Amino acid sequence: MQPSVPDKAHWSNNEAGLWHRWRGYTVRWLIFGGVLGLFQPVIADNNQDWQQRLYQGLFGLLFGAVCAVVFTLSENRFNALRAKWKSWLLVVATWLAVKVVFVSTMASF
């Protein structure tokens, strides 16, 4: 028997491109980067703790945004079937690679 009301098409398309599920990944990485940035220790010599916290939080959000881009591209390229172990391996590899790039860039300045 046919349903009387046809099903509406889902808002997302079925074609999984390189930016598939980027919104969810971006939100998760931004939360991760922002929280870790805000909870880093503050230098005791500085009288403006709030300003240093703000910079750390913003830097954490930047870190999360870069991680989101790298993870989204690698997840959609290398783990199209969404194997859980591959996803976690890509999470750790993304965090490590972006952290090395950020620390190396900071050390060069």
TIBAMI-740762 format. One record per residue: residue number from 1; x, y, z of N, C-alpha, C in turn. Coordinates in Angstrom, 2 decimals. Each point is the difference from the previous one (the first is absolute). Example, Ala and Ser with C-alpha at 12.3 -4.5 7.8 and 13.67 -1.06 7.14 Angstrom:
<atoms>
<atom baro="1" n_xx="13.19" n_yy="-5.69" n_zz="7.80" ca_xx="-0.89" ca_yy="1.19" ca_zz="0.00" c_xx="0.90" c_yy="1.20" c_zz="0.00"/>
<atom baro="2" n_xx="-0.35" n_yy="1.05" n_zz="-0.72" ca_xx="0.82" ca_yy="1.19" ca_zz="0.06" c_xx="-0.77" c_yy="1.09" c_zz="0.73"/>
</atoms>
This chain:
<atoms>
<atom baro="1" n_xx="0.83" n_yy="-1.17" n_zz="0.00" ca_xx="-0.83" ca_yy="1.17" ca_zz="0.00" c_xx="0.88" c_yy="1.24" c_zz="0.00"/>
<atom baro="2" n_xx="-0.35" n_yy="0.95" n_zz="-0.84" ca_xx="0.74" ca_yy="1.26" ca_zz="-0.11" c_xx="-0.38" c_yy="0.93" c_zz="1.15"/>
<atom baro="3" n_xx="0.97" n_yy="0.71" n_zz="0.57" ca_xx="-0.35" ca_yy="0.97" ca_zz="1.03" c_xx="-0.75" c_yy="1.17" c_zz="-0.62"/>
<atom baro="4" n_xx="-0.95" n_yy="0.57" n_zz="0.76" ca_xx="-0.80" ca_yy="1.10" ca_zz="-0.53" c_xx="0.81" c_yy="1.29" c_zz="-0.12"/>
<atom baro="5" n_xx="0.98" n_yy="0.16" n_zz="0.88" ca_xx="0.86" ca_yy="1.20" ca_zz="-0.06" c_xx="1.39" c_yy="-0.45" c_zz="-0.42"/>
<atom baro="6" n_xx="0.51" n_yy="0.49" n_zz="-1.10" ca_xx="1.33" ca_yy="-0.43" ca_zz="-0.42" c_xx="1.07" c_yy="0.52" c_zz="0.97"/>
<atom baro="7" n_xx="1.05" n_yy="-0.79" n_zz="0.14" ca_xx="1.11" ca_yy="0.40" ca_zz="0.86" c_xx="0.74" c_yy="1.18" c_zz="-0.62"/>
<atom baro="8" n_xx="0.34" n_yy="0.94" n_zz="0.86" ca_xx="0.80" ca_yy="1.12" ca_zz="-0.49" c_xx="1.46" c_yy="-0.42" c_zz="-0.08"/>
<atom baro="9" n_xx="0.69" n_yy="0.57" n_zz="-0.94" ca_xx="1.42" ca_yy="-0.30" ca_zz="-0.13" c_xx="0.74" c_yy="0.60" c_zz="1.20"/>
<atom baro="10" n_xx="0.97" n_yy="-0.72" n_zz="0.48" ca_xx="0.81" ca_yy="0.49" ca_zz="1.11" c_xx="0.79" c_yy="1.21" c_zz="-0.46"/>
<atom baro="11" n_xx="0.30" n_yy="0.93" n_zz="0.92" ca_xx="0.67" ca_yy="1.24" ca_zz="-0.37" c_xx="1.41" c_yy="-0.20" c_zz="-0.52"/>
<atom baro="12" n_xx="0.65" n_yy="-1.07" n_zz="0.40" ca_xx="1.35" ca_yy="-0.23" ca_zz="-0.52" c_xx="-0.07" c_yy="-0.91" c_zz="-1.21"/>
<atom baro="13" n_xx="0.94" n_yy="0.18" n_zz="-0.88" ca_xx="0.01" ca_yy="-0.86" ca_zz="-1.18" c_xx="0.72" c_yy="-1.31" c_zz="0.32"/>
<atom baro="14" n_xx="-0.21" n_yy="-0.96" n_zz="-0.84" ca_xx="0.59" ca_yy="-1.32" ca_zz="0.23" c_xx="1.41" c_yy="-0.11" c_zz="-0.52"/>
<atom baro="15" n_xx="0.43" n_yy="0.94" n_zz="-0.77" ca_xx="1.35" ca_yy="-0.04" ca_zz="-0.53" c_xx="0.98" c_yy="0.43" c_zz="1.08"/>
<atom baro="16" n_xx="0.92" n_yy="-0.86" n_zz="0.31" ca_xx="0.98" ca_yy="0.30" ca_zz="1.03" c_xx="1.26" c_yy="0.58" c_zz="-0.66"/>
<atom baro="17" n_xx="0.12" n_yy="1.31" n_zz="0.03" ca_xx="1.17" ca_yy="0.66" ca_zz="-0.55" c_xx="1.04" c_yy="0.22" c_zz="1.09"/>
<atom baro="18" n_xx="0.98" n_yy="0.82" n_zz="-0.30" ca_xx="1.06" ca_yy="0.27" ca_zz="0.98" c_xx="-0.48" c_yy="0.80" c_zz="1.20"/>
<atom baro="19" n_xx="-1.11" n_yy="0.72" n_zz="-0.13" ca_xx="-0.49" ca_yy="0.81" ca_zz="1.12" c_xx="-1.24" c_yy="-0.60" c_zz="0.65"/>
<atom baro="20" n_xx="-0.22" n_yy="-1.29" n_zz="-0.20" ca_xx="-1.14" ca_yy="-0.69" ca_zz="0.60" c_xx="0.13" c_yy="0.02" c_zz="1.53"/>
<atom baro="21" n_xx="-1.05" n_yy="0.36" n_zz="0.71" ca_xx="-0.07" ca_yy="0.08" ca_zz="1.46" c_xx="0.94" c_yy="1.03" c_zz="0.62"/>
<atom baro="22" n_xx="0.37" n_yy="1.02" n_zz="-0.73" ca_xx="0.96" ca_yy="0.98" ca_zz="0.52" c_xx="-0.56" c_yy="0.80" c_zz="1.15"/>
<atom baro="23" n_xx="-1.30" n_yy="0.23" n_zz="0.04" ca_xx="-0.58" ca_yy="0.82" ca_zz="1.07" c_xx="0.17" c_yy="-0.66" c_zz="1.36"/>
<atom baro="24" n_xx="-0.31" n_yy="-1.26" n_zz="0.09" ca_xx="0.13" ca_yy="-0.72" ca_zz="1.27" c_xx="1.44" c_yy="-0.09" c_zz="0.46"/>
<atom baro="25" n_xx="0.90" n_yy="-0.28" n_zz="-0.95" ca_xx="1.41" ca_yy="-0.08" ca_zz="0.35" c_xx="0.53" c_yy="1.35" c_zz="0.47"/>
<atom baro="26" n_xx="-0.42" n_yy="1.07" n_zz="-0.66" ca_xx="0.47" ca_yy="1.33" ca_zz="0.36" c_xx="-0.45" c_yy="0.39" c_zz="1.40"/>
<atom baro="27" n_xx="-1.24" n_yy="-0.27" n_zz="0.33" ca_xx="-0.50" ca_yy="0.33" ca_zz="1.33" c_xx="0.78" c_yy="-0.75" c_zz="1.07"/>
<atom baro="28" n_xx="0.23" n_yy="-1.27" n_zz="-0.21" ca_xx="0.73" ca_yy="-0.81" ca_zz="0.98" c_xx="1.43" c_yy="0.48" c_zz="0.18"/>
<atom baro="29" n_xx="0.68" n_yy="0.27" n_zz="-1.11" ca_xx="1.39" ca_yy="0.45" ca_zz="0.10" c_xx="0.11" c_yy="1.40" c_zz="0.61"/>
<atom baro="30" n_xx="-0.96" n_yy="0.88" n_zz="-0.30" ca_xx="0.03" ca_yy="1.34" ca_zz="0.60" c_xx="-0.22" c_yy="-0.07" c_zz="1.51"/>
<atom baro="31" n_xx="-0.91" n_yy="-0.84" n_zz="0.43" ca_xx="-0.21" ca_yy="-0.17" ca_zz="1.44" c_xx="1.26" c_yy="-0.56" c_zz="0.64"/>
<atom baro="32" n_xx="0.58" n_yy="-1.01" n_zz="-0.60" ca_xx="1.23" ca_yy="-0.61" ca_zz="0.51" c_xx="1.13" c_yy="1.03" c_zz="0.09"/>
<atom baro="33" n_xx="0.23" n_yy="0.74" n_zz="-1.07" ca_xx="1.08" ca_yy="0.99" ca_zz="-0.01" c_xx="-0.26" c_yy="1.15" c_zz="0.96"/>
<atom baro="34" n_xx="-1.24" n_yy="0.47" n_zz="0.06" ca_xx="-0.32" ca_yy="1.11" ca_zz="0.90" c_xx="0.14" c_yy="-0.37" c_zz="1.46"/>
<atom baro="35" n_xx="-0.50" n_yy="-1.18" n_zz="0.37" ca_xx="0.10" ca_yy="-0.43" ca_zz="1.40" c_xx="1.46" c_yy="-0.21" c_zz="0.39"/>
<atom baro="36" n_xx="0.76" n_yy="-0.67" n_zz="-0.85" ca_xx="1.41" ca_yy="-0.21" ca_zz="0.33" c_xx="0.78" c_yy="1.31" c_zz="0.03"/>
<atom baro="37" n_xx="-0.36" n_yy="0.93" n_zz="-0.85" ca_xx="0.66" ca_yy="1.30" ca_zz="0.01" c_xx="-0.29" c_yy="0.80" c_zz="1.25"/>
<atom baro="38" n_xx="-1.24" n_yy="-0.06" n_zz="0.47" ca_xx="-0.38" ca_yy="0.76" ca_zz="1.20" c_xx="0.59" c_yy="-0.58" c_zz="1.28"/>
<atom baro="39" n_xx="0.22" n_yy="-1.29" n_zz="0.04" ca_xx="0.48" ca_yy="-0.62" ca_zz="1.23" c_xx="1.50" c_yy="-0.22" c_zz="0.04"/>
<atom baro="40" n_xx="0.74" n_yy="0.66" n_zz="-0.86" ca_xx="1.45" ca_yy="-0.04" ca_zz="0.10" c_xx="0.44" c_yy="0.88" c_zz="1.16"/>
<atom baro="41" n_xx="1.14" n_yy="-0.30" n_zz="0.58" ca_xx="0.46" ca_yy="0.84" ca_zz="1.12" c_xx="0.35" c_yy="1.41" c_zz="-0.47"/>
<atom baro="42" n_xx="-0.20" n_yy="0.97" n_zz="0.90" ca_xx="0.29" ca_yy="1.40" ca_zz="-0.27" c_xx="1.31" c_yy="0.35" c_zz="0.69"/>
<atom baro="43" n_xx="0.82" n_yy="0.79" n_zz="-0.67" ca_xx="1.28" ca_yy="0.43" ca_zz="0.57" c_xx="-0.28" c_yy="0.87" c_zz="1.22"/>
<atom baro="44" n_xx="0.68" n_yy="-0.27" n_zz="1.12" ca_xx="-0.27" ca_yy="0.70" ca_zz="1.26" c_xx="0.50" c_yy="1.45" c_zz="-0.03"/>
<atom baro="45" n_xx="0.98" n_yy="0.33" n_zz="-0.84" ca_xx="0.57" ca_yy="1.35" ca_zz="-0.02" c_xx="-0.96" c_yy="1.02" c_zz="-0.60"/>
<atom baro="46" n_xx="-0.91" n_yy="-0.45" n_zz="-0.78" ca_xx="-0.88" ca_yy="0.90" ca_zz="-0.73" c_xx="-1.15" c_yy="0.48" c_zz="0.89"/>
<atom baro="47" n_xx="-0.24" n_yy="1.33" n_zz="0.04" ca_xx="-1.09" ca_yy="0.54" ca_zz="0.79" c_xx="-1.34" c_yy="-0.06" c_zz="-0.73"/>
<atom baro="48" n_xx="0.03" n_yy="-0.25" n_zz="-1.28" ca_xx="-1.23" ca_yy="-0.05" ca_zz="-0.80" c_xx="-0.31" c_yy="-1.44" c_zz="-0.37"/>
<atom baro="49" n_xx="-0.45" n_yy="-0.74" n_zz="0.99" ca_xx="-0.31" ca_yy="-1.42" ca_zz="-0.22" c_xx="-1.12" c_yy="-0.18" c_zz="-1.00"/>
<atom baro="50" n_xx="-1.00" n_yy="0.84" n_zz="0.05" ca_xx="-1.15" ca_yy="-0.13" ca_zz="-0.89" c_xx="0.42" c_yy="0.17" c_zz="-1.46"/>
<atom baro="51" n_xx="0.97" n_yy="0.90" n_zz="-0.25" ca_xx="0.44" ca_yy="0.23" ca_zz="-1.37" c_xx="0.76" c_yy="-1.23" c_zz="-0.53"/>
<atom baro="52" n_xx="0.83" n_yy="-0.57" n_zz="0.85" ca_xx="0.72" ca_yy="-1.20" ca_zz="-0.42" c_xx="-0.97" c_yy="-1.17" c_zz="-0.20"/>
<atom baro="53" n_xx="-1.01" n_yy="-0.12" n_zz="0.86" ca_xx="-1.02" ca_yy="-1.04" ca_zz="-0.18" c_xx="-0.75" c_yy="0.18" c_zz="-1.32"/>
<atom baro="54" n_xx="-0.31" n_yy="1.26" n_zz="-0.32" ca_xx="-0.69" ca_yy="0.28" ca_zz="-1.26" c_xx="0.85" c_yy="-0.42" c_zz="-1.19"/>
<atom baro="55" n_xx="1.28" n_yy="0.36" n_zz="0.02" ca_xx="0.90" ca_yy="-0.38" ca_zz="-1.09" c_xx="0.13" c_yy="-1.52" c_zz="-0.10"/>
<atom baro="56" n_xx="0.10" n_yy="-0.66" n_zz="1.14" ca_xx="0.10" ca_yy="-1.46" ca_zz="-0.02" c_xx="-1.27" c_yy="-0.64" c_zz="-0.55"/>
<atom baro="57" n_xx="-1.15" n_yy="0.54" n_zz="0.38" ca_xx="-1.26" ca_yy="-0.52" ca_zz="-0.52" c_xx="-0.13" c_yy="0.20" c_zz="-1.49"/>
<atom baro="58" n_xx="0.37" n_yy="1.18" n_zz="-0.48" ca_xx="-0.07" ca_yy="0.27" ca_zz="-1.44" c_xx="0.99" c_yy="-0.87" c_zz="-0.77"/>
<atom baro="59" n_xx="1.20" n_yy="-0.18" n_zz="0.57" ca_xx="0.98" ca_yy="-0.86" ca_zz="-0.64" c_xx="-0.50" c_yy="-1.45" c_zz="-0.03"/>
<atom baro="60" n_xx="-0.70" n_yy="-0.42" n_zz="1.07" ca_xx="-0.59" ca_yy="-1.33" ca_zz="0.03" c_xx="-1.07" c_yy="-0.17" c_zz="-1.06"/>
<atom baro="61" n_xx="-0.81" n_yy="1.06" n_zz="-0.21" ca_xx="-1.01" ca_yy="-0.07" ca_zz="-1.06" c_xx="0.64" c_yy="-0.09" c_zz="-1.39"/>
<atom baro="62" n_xx="1.09" n_yy="0.73" n_zz="-0.19" ca_xx="0.73" ca_yy="-0.09" ca_zz="-1.27" c_xx="0.55" c_yy="-1.41" c_zz="-0.19"/>
<atom baro="63" n_xx="0.56" n_yy="-0.55" n_zz="1.06" ca_xx="0.51" ca_yy="-1.37" ca_zz="-0.04" c_xx="-1.13" c_yy="-0.98" c_zz="-0.35"/>
<atom baro="64" n_xx="-1.17" n_yy="0.17" n_zz="0.63" ca_xx="-1.14" ca_yy="-0.86" ca_zz="-0.28" c_xx="-0.48" c_yy="0.12" c_zz="-1.43"/>
<atom baro="65" n_xx="0.02" n_yy="1.23" n_zz="-0.54" ca_xx="-0.44" ca_yy="0.21" ca_zz="-1.38" c_xx="0.93" c_yy="-0.70" c_zz="-0.99"/>
<atom baro="66" n_xx="1.30" n_yy="0.11" n_zz="0.24" ca_xx="0.97" ca_yy="-0.67" ca_zz="-0.88" c_xx="-0.16" c_yy="-1.51" c_zz="0.11"/>
<atom baro="67" n_xx="-0.17" n_yy="-0.50" n_zz="1.23" ca_xx="-0.22" ca_yy="-1.44" ca_zz="0.18" c_xx="-1.26" c_yy="-0.46" c_zz="-0.71"/>
<atom baro="68" n_xx="-1.05" n_yy="0.82" n_zz="0.04" ca_xx="-1.26" ca_yy="-0.37" ca_zz="-0.65" c_xx="0.19" c_yy="-0.15" c_zz="-1.51"/>
<atom baro="69" n_xx="0.73" n_yy="0.92" n_zz="-0.59" ca_xx="0.23" ca_yy="-0.08" ca_zz="-1.45" c_xx="0.82" c_yy="-1.24" c_zz="-0.34"/>
<atom baro="70" n_xx="1.08" n_yy="-0.21" n_zz="0.73" ca_xx="0.87" ca_yy="-1.15" ca_zz="-0.29" c_xx="-0.75" c_yy="-1.31" c_zz="0.23"/>
<atom baro="71" n_xx="-0.73" n_yy="-0.08" n_zz="1.12" ca_xx="-0.72" ca_yy="-1.24" ca_zz="0.30" c_xx="-1.11" c_yy="-0.28" c_zz="-1.00"/>
<atom baro="72" n_xx="-0.76" n_yy="1.03" n_zz="-0.37" ca_xx="-1.09" ca_yy="-0.20" ca_zz="-0.95" c_xx="0.52" c_yy="-0.53" c_zz="-1.32"/>
<atom baro="73" n_xx="1.06" n_yy="0.60" n_zz="-0.49" ca_xx="0.56" ca_yy="-0.45" ca_zz="-1.28" c_xx="0.57" c_yy="-1.42" c_zz="0.10"/>
<atom baro="74" n_xx="0.71" n_yy="-0.29" n_zz="1.08" ca_xx="0.58" ca_yy="-1.34" ca_zz="0.13" c_xx="-1.05" c_yy="-1.07" c_zz="0.28"/>
<atom baro="75" n_xx="-1.01" n_yy="0.33" n_zz="0.81" ca_xx="-1.06" ca_yy="-0.97" ca_zz="0.30" c_xx="-0.78" c_yy="-0.35" c_zz="-1.27"/>
<atom baro="76" n_xx="-0.31" n_yy="0.98" n_zz="-0.81" ca_xx="-0.78" ca_yy="-0.26" ca_zz="-1.20" c_xx="0.83" c_yy="-0.62" c_zz="-1.12"/>
<atom baro="77" n_xx="1.30" n_yy="0.16" n_zz="0.06" ca_xx="0.83" ca_yy="-0.61" ca_zz="-1.03" c_xx="0.43" c_yy="-1.42" c_zz="0.37"/>
<atom baro="78" n_xx="0.43" n_yy="-0.20" n_zz="1.25" ca_xx="0.59" ca_yy="-1.28" ca_zz="0.38" c_xx="-0.95" c_yy="-0.92" c_zz="0.78"/>
<atom baro="79" n_xx="-1.14" n_yy="0.51" n_zz="0.45" ca_xx="-0.90" ca_yy="-0.82" ca_zz="0.80" c_xx="-1.45" c_yy="0.21" c_zz="-0.44"/>
<atom baro="80" n_xx="-0.26" n_yy="-0.24" n_zz="-1.25" ca_xx="-1.35" ca_yy="0.21" ca_zz="-0.53" c_xx="-1.01" c_yy="-0.96" c_zz="0.62"/>
<atom baro="81" n_xx="0.42" n_yy="-1.18" n_zz="0.42" ca_xx="-0.91" ca_yy="-0.97" ca_zz="0.60" c_xx="-0.21" c_yy="0.25" c_zz="1.49"/>
<atom baro="82" n_xx="0.71" n_yy="0.95" n_zz="0.58" ca_xx="-0.13" ca_yy="0.41" ca_zz="1.40" c_xx="0.28" c_yy="-1.14" c_zz="0.98"/>
<atom baro="83" n_xx="1.13" n_yy="-0.65" n_zz="-0.19" ca_xx="0.45" ca_yy="-0.99" ca_zz="0.98" c_xx="0.43" c_yy="0.75" c_zz="1.26"/>
<atom baro="84" n_xx="-0.47" n_yy="-0.45" n_zz="1.14" ca_xx="0.22" ca_yy="0.72" ca_zz="1.25" c_xx="1.49" c_yy="0.10" c_zz="0.34"/>
<atom baro="85" n_xx="0.75" n_yy="-1.06" n_zz="-0.19" ca_xx="1.41" ca_yy="0.03" ca_zz="0.35" c_xx="0.78" c_yy="0.96" c_zz="-0.91"/>
<atom baro="86" n_xx="-0.41" n_yy="0.08" n_zz="-1.27" ca_xx="0.66" ca_yy="0.94" ca_zz="-0.91" c_xx="-0.33" c_yy="1.44" c_zz="0.37"/>
<atom baro="87" n_xx="-1.23" n_yy="0.22" n_zz="0.43" ca_xx="-0.39" ca_yy="1.35" ca_zz="0.41" c_xx="0.83" c_yy="0.46" c_zz="1.19"/>
<atom baro="88" n_xx="0.16" n_yy="-0.86" n_zz="1.00" ca_xx="0.81" ca_yy="0.38" ca_zz="1.16" c_xx="1.47" c_yy="0.16" c_zz="-0.35"/>
<atom baro="89" n_xx="0.48" n_yy="-0.83" n_zz="-0.90" ca_xx="1.37" ca_yy="0.14" ca_zz="-0.47" c_xx="0.19" c_yy="1.34" c_zz="-0.71"/>
<atom baro="90" n_xx="-0.98" n_yy="0.40" n_zz="-0.79" ca_xx="0.06" ca_yy="1.30" ca_zz="-0.68" c_xx="-0.13" c_yy="1.16" c_zz="0.97"/>
<atom baro="91" n_xx="-0.79" n_yy="-0.16" n_zz="1.07" ca_xx="-0.10" ca_yy="1.05" ca_zz="1.02" c_xx="1.36" c_yy="0.23" c_zz="0.64"/>
<atom baro="92" n_xx="0.65" n_yy="-1.07" n_zz="0.43" ca_xx="1.30" ca_yy="0.13" ca_zz="0.66" c_xx="1.04" c_yy="0.53" c_zz="-0.98"/>
<atom baro="93" n_xx="0.00" n_yy="-0.50" n_zz="-1.23" ca_xx="0.97" ca_yy="0.45" ca_zz="-0.99" c_xx="-0.21" c_yy="1.47" c_zz="-0.35"/>
<atom baro="94" n_xx="-1.26" n_yy="0.42" n_zz="-0.10" ca_xx="-0.30" ca_yy="1.40" ca_zz="-0.29" c_xx="0.47" c_yy="0.89" c_zz="1.12"/>
<atom baro="95" n_xx="-0.33" n_yy="-0.35" n_zz="1.24" ca_xx="0.42" ca_yy="0.79" ca_zz="1.15" c_xx="1.52" c_yy="0.11" c_zz="0.05"/>
<atom baro="96" n_xx="0.69" n_yy="-1.13" n_zz="-0.18" ca_xx="1.45" ca_yy="-0.01" ca_zz="0.07" c_xx="0.63" c_yy="0.83" c_zz="-1.12"/>
<atom baro="97" n_xx="-0.48" n_yy="-0.17" n_zz="-1.22" ca_xx="0.58" ca_yy="0.73" ca_zz="-1.14" c_xx="-0.21" c_yy="1.51" c_zz="0.14"/>
<atom baro="98" n_xx="-1.22" n_yy="0.40" n_zz="0.35" ca_xx="-0.28" ca_yy="1.43" ca_zz="0.12" c_xx="0.76" c_yy="0.59" c_zz="1.19"/>
<atom baro="99" n_xx="0.12" n_yy="-0.75" n_zz="1.09" ca_xx="0.75" ca_yy="0.47" ca_zz="1.16" c_xx="1.47" c_yy="0.21" c_zz="-0.35"/>
<atom baro="100" n_xx="0.58" n_yy="-0.94" n_zz="-0.75" ca_xx="1.40" ca_yy="0.14" ca_zz="-0.41" c_xx="0.18" c_yy="1.24" c_zz="-0.88"/>
<atom baro="101" n_xx="-0.93" n_yy="0.22" n_zz="-0.92" ca_xx="0.09" ca_yy="1.18" ca_zz="-0.87" c_xx="-0.13" c_yy="1.28" c_zz="0.82"/>
<atom baro="102" n_xx="-0.95" n_yy="0.06" n_zz="0.93" ca_xx="-0.19" ca_yy="1.19" ca_zz="0.82" c_xx="1.20" c_yy="0.27" c_zz="0.90"/>
<atom baro="103" n_xx="0.50" n_yy="-1.03" n_zz="0.65" ca_xx="1.15" ca_yy="0.18" ca_zz="0.89" c_xx="1.25" c_yy="0.38" c_zz="-0.80"/>
<atom baro="104" n_xx="0.20" n_yy="-0.60" n_zz="-1.16" ca_xx="1.14" ca_yy="0.34" ca_zz="-0.83" c_xx="-0.09" c_yy="1.45" c_zz="-0.49"/>
<atom baro="105" n_xx="-1.20" n_yy="0.42" n_zz="-0.36" ca_xx="-0.19" ca_yy="1.38" ca_zz="-0.44" c_xx="0.26" c_yy="0.98" c_zz="1.14"/>
<atom baro="106" n_xx="-0.51" n_yy="-0.32" n_zz="1.18" ca_xx="0.24" ca_yy="0.87" ca_zz="1.16" c_xx="1.47" c_yy="0.06" c_zz="0.37"/>
<atom baro="107" n_xx="0.69" n_yy="-1.12" n_zz="-0.11" ca_xx="1.42" ca_yy="-0.05" ca_zz="0.36" c_xx="0.84" c_yy="0.79" c_zz="-1.00"/>
<atom baro="108" n_xx="-0.44" n_yy="0.06" n_zz="-1.25" ca_xx="0.78" ca_yy="0.73" ca_zz="-1.00" c_xx="-0.12" c_yy="1.52" c_zz="0.18"/>
<atom baro="109" n_xx="-1.07" n_yy="0.45" n_zz="0.67" ca_xx="-0.14" ca_yy="1.42" ca_zz="0.25" c_xx="0.59" c_yy="0.31" c_zz="1.34"/>
</atoms>
